[in-house]
Amino acid sequence: MYLELDTPSLVIDLDAVRTNVAEMAKTAAAHGVRLRPHIKTHKMPELARMQLDAGASGITCAKLGEAEVMADAGIDDILLAFPIWGEPKLRRLAALRERARVRVSLDSPEVAAGLGRLGGPPVEVLVEVDTGQHRLGRPPGRPTADLVAEIAAVPGVEVVGLLTLAGHAYHARTQAELAETARREGEDLVATAELCARDGIELREISVGSTPTARYAAGVAGVTEIRPGTYIFNDTAMMRLGVATEETAAARVLTTVIARSIPERVVFDAGTKCLTSDGVGSPGWIRAVGLPYLHMDFLNEEHGVARLEPGHHDELPVGTRAQLIPSHACAAVNLFDVAYGVENGQVVTELRVAARGAVR
């Protein structure tokens, strides 16, 4: 299995990537909303370009460093879905605005005031709304409408819309619960925008949608944009939520069995430095492709320790290669400098994870 690659290596099934990209683009088009994928999952300009070529209207980045890498690659329509604070970042943002259209999300007048000092055309901002994750933003309705009014009064910025991430959808236990979370995500923002309009502030953008909720939220009347990220690769979290399968899980860590000290134990040469510790210990948090009888028990930094079900103890001798699907593709990809694109069992290209470590 990909014997030309040393292990552990990050391999990307390009056929699955193309399928995932096309499917989400088709979903957005069917509902008449724009698709602005989050590139924090792959961090690779080549894959961002693939998404744009398939119909995405622009991209979403978490950090300025990611946006700079993408702008260097010629991508010029970027949403920074993160508050920008501090003079070093404001200077970089000013430079970035000279070569790309950049919108910024925020949830405070203080951040807006910094953006307003940049000069040039007003900075387009989206005000983040807390639709249930309790991370950024005020609750929908009057609390957010009042915040929008405060930010709209700041010189040098233009409030163009509302934004949210229904991160709490990752805790959904059924498809019905997931669909309901997505419906509320969209409807809460639409209702809040209507309240802002009654206050005299017209908002033209309603931006929603994590990978679990995007397909549902896209169908909410009034939503204009979805921003899924993980869908391009998927992971075991998406599989648990029923929005991905082993076949559509495109990012895998190629690893080798390095120890079989007792019959039921298998030790791989990939640990938290390759697979992340996100989701540690939850059922199915790391899955081995084609090996449903193997269950990951725990990870150390360099070791993945798994257990074989009875009846399979004679399988996977030392030297066996396996592909492990991580619990969180975004975090796992960020642990590698390079990914290898594969098709039909063959390595066909090498992809640099260009925005790896771009945390500022």
Stockholm file with secondary structure:
# STOCKHOLM 1.0

chainA/1-360         MYLELDTPSLVIDLDAVRTNVAEMAKTAAAHGVRLRPHIKTHKMPELARMQLDAGASGITCAKLGEAEVMADAGIDDILLAFPIWGEPKLRRLAALRERARVRVSLDSPEVAAGLGRLGGPPVEVLVEVDTGQHRLGRPPGRPTADLVAEIAAVPGVEVVGLLTLAGHAYHARTQAELAETARREGEDLVATAELCARDGIELREISVGSTPTARYAAGVAGVTEIRPGTYIFNDTAMMRLGVATEETAAARVLTTVIARSIPERVVFDAGTKCLTSDGVGSPGWIRAVGLPYLHMDFLNEEHGVARLEPGHHDELPVGTRAQLIPSHACAAVNLFDVAYGVENGQVVTELRVAARGAVR
#=GR chainA/1-360 SS CCTTSCSSEEEEEHHHHHHHHHHHHHHHHHHTCEECCBTTTTCCHHHHHHHHHTTCCCEEESSHHHHHHHHHTTCCEEEECSCCCSHHHHHHHHHHHTTSEEEEEESCHHHHHHHHTTCSSCEEEEEEBCSSSCSSSBCTTHHHHHHHHHHHTSTTEEEEEEECCCGGGGGCCSHHHHHHHHHHHHHHHHHHHHHHHHTTCCCCEEEECCHHHHHHHTTSTTCCEECCCGGGTCCHHHHHTTSCCTTTCCEEEEEEEEECSSTTEEEESCCHHHHCSTTTTSTTSSEETTCTTEEEEEECSSCEEEEECTTCTTSSCTTCEEEEECSCHHHHHTTCSEEEEEETTEEEEEEECTTTTCCC
#=GC SS_cons         CCTTSCSSEEEEEHHHHHHHHHHHHHHHHHHTCEECCBTTTTCCHHHHHHHHHTTCCCEEESSHHHHHHHHHTTCCEEEECSCCCSHHHHHHHHHHHTTSEEEEEESCHHHHHHHHTTCSSCEEEEEEBCSSSCSSSBCTTHHHHHHHHHHHTSTTEEEEEEECCCGGGGGCCSHHHHHHHHHHHHHHHHHHHHHHHHTTCCCCEEEECCHHHHHHHTTSTTCCEECCCGGGTCCHHHHHTTSCCTTTCCEEEEEEEEECSSTTEEEESCCHHHHCSTTTTSTTSSEETTCTTEEEEEECSSCEEEEECTTCTTSSCTTCEEEEECSCHHHHHTTCSEEEEEETTEEEEEEECTTTTCCC
//
